[in-house]
């Protein structure tokens, strides 16, 4: 049988991975937004066409949202 202290330390160890997923997801979202809006805001000129930048930014944005969703699901809705 697991004691309360062992259970709490086990819970804290398990929570590092979902927090990492949240942080990675936020970085992907921010980089995707940067790819989409960088030229409009005058933050730089790129060799890619604006259409390609929007496609890459959209993919990064969707992947970041997936990472955030997965991290929240593991962090708050895990049954273990």
Long-range contacts (C-beta under 8 A, 24 or more apart in sequence): 14-78, 14-80, 15-75, 17-74, 18-70, 18-71, 18-72, 18-74, 18-75, 18-78, 19-71, 19-75, 20-71, 21-67, 21-68, 21-70, 21-71, 21-74, 22-67, 22-68, 22-71, 22-72, 22-75, 24-64, 24-67, 25-64, 25-65, 25-66, 25-67, 25-68, 25-69, 25-70, 25-71, 26-64, 26-68, 27-64, 28-60, 28-61, 28-63, 28-64, 28-67, 29-60, 29-61, 29-64, 29-65, 29-68, 30-64, 31-60, 31-64, 32-56, 32-57, 32-58, 32-59, 32-60, 32-61, 32-62, 32-63, 32-64, 33-57, 33-61, 35-60, 36-61
